[in-house]
Amino acid sequence: MSCGRAVLLADKVNIAPEIAADGAGLMVPDTQQGTDSLVRDWIEMPVPQREAMGRRALEVFYARYDMRTGAAAIFHLFDDFAPKAGSR
């Protein structure tokens, strides 16, 4: 995702439902049939659609999984709950 590539995932991967819902990849059941259909669907997918999914994967990576984004969110939480100067 961080390289701007869509991901192909089995439903047993913890983040697979979010990735699929965000349009950043494809998710299938964790079976041989699921894997076969995943590869087939990817190969048959038009290149512009694959490229769009890759762009979306990069956006989703930065929004959800980039450590800098996560660290910034944690700092904001600390700021929101830290006592304000002069208050008790």
C-alpha positions in Angstrom: 0.0 0.0 0.0 2.8 2.4 0.9 4.1 1.9 -2.7 0.8 2.8 -4.3 -0.2 -0.8 -5.0 -3.5 -2.4 -4.3 -3.5 -5.4 -2.0 -5.0 -8.8 -2.5 -6.1 -10.3 0.8 -7.8 -13.3 2.3 -10.6 -12.6 4.7 -8.5 -14.0 7.6 -6.2 -11.0 7.4 -7.3 -8.6 10.2 -7.4 -5.5 8.1 -8.9 -7.1 5.0 -12.5 -5.9 5.5 -11.3 -2.2 5.9 -9.0 -2.4 2.9 -11.8 -3.9 0.7 -14.4 -1.4 2.0 -11.9 1.5 1.2 -11.4 0.3 -2.3 -7.7 -0.2 -1.7 -7.7 -3.9 -2.5 -9.6 -7.1 -3.0 -10.7 -9.6 -0.3 -11.8 -13.2 -0.8 -12.5 -16.2 1.4 -9.3 -18.0 2.6 -9.8 -21.0 0.4 -8.2 -22.4 -2.7 -11.3 -21.4 -4.7 -11.1 -17.9 -3.2 -7.4 -17.5 -4.1 -8.1 -18.8 -7.7 -10.9 -16.3 -8.2 -8.8 -13.5 -6.7 -6.0 -14.0 -9.1 -8.4 -14.4 -12.0 -10.3 -11.2 -11.1 -7.1 -9.3 -10.7 -5.8 -10.4 -14.1 -9.1 -9.6 -15.8 -9.5 -6.2 -14.1 -8.9 -3.3 -16.5 -5.5 -1.6 -16.0 -7.1 1.8 -15.3 -9.2 0.2 -12.5 -6.1 -1.5 -11.0 -4.2 1.8 -11.1 -7.0 3.7 -9.4 -7.1 1.0 -6.7 -3.3 1.5 -6.3 -3.8 5.2 -5.8 -6.5 4.6 -3.3 -4.2 2.1 -1.5 -1.6 4.9 -1.0 -4.3 7.3 0.3 -5.6 4.7 2.7 -2.1 3.8 3.9 -1.4 7.4 4.9 -4.8 7.8 6.5 -4.8 4.6 8.5 -1.4 2.9 8.8 1.4 5.5 8.5 3.1 5.7 11.8 3.4 9.5 11.6 -0.3 9.8 11.2 -0.9 7.5 14.2 1.6 9.4 16.3 0.0 12.7 15.5 -3.4 11.3 16.5 -2.0 10.1 19.8 -0.5 13.6 20.5 -3.8 15.2 19.7 -5.5 12.9 22.2 -2.9 13.9 24.9 -3.5 17.5 24.1 -7.3 17.1 24.4 -7.1 15.4 27.8 -4.1 17.2 29.3 -4.9 19.8 32.0 -4.8 23.3 30.6 -2.3 25.8 32.0 -3.7 27.4 35.2 -6.5 24.9 35.7 -6.8 22.3 38.3 
